[in-house]
Amino acid sequence: MSGGDVFSPEKRSAVMRAVKSKDTKPEMAVRRMLHAAGYRYRLHRAELPGKPDLVFAGRKKAIFVHGCFWHGHDCPRGARAPKSNSDYWKAKIGRNVERDKKVAAAFDSLGWKRLVIWECEIPAPNLLERVQSFLEQG
């Protein structure tokens, strides 16, 4: 292994295979919070741009729960720079950010509203109020 590597290529590959794209801890926390508050929703609707994590079809609203690192958030967790293969990760996260912008534009064109909840915002004391305000506004 070189200076910055923590894992062998085989171990790193196994770690990356374990990274989930749905049913993540932050997503599950948001789902539990909203379900307990009486909201019902659909999950990961493939016919919508970006397969939102929670879909409120009757309201034409969707919630995306984004991991700070994977989506390039400007918080301390999202600003972490990997020590190995940093050029690859910088490009990968850049592509994710661009894809998120395209998804946002597609939602706008469909007349849907979307809310992004960042991993670092969970739990936040006012998160339920923020989501309720989003869901209940006309």
Secondary structure, DSSP 8 states (H G I E B T S, - for coil): --TT--S-HHHHHHHHHT--SSS-HHHHHHHHHHHHTT---EE--TTSTT--SEEEGGGTEEEEEE-TTTTT-SSTTTT---SSSHHHHHHHHHHHHHHHHHHHHHHHHHT-EEEEEEGGGSS-TTHHHHHHHHHH--
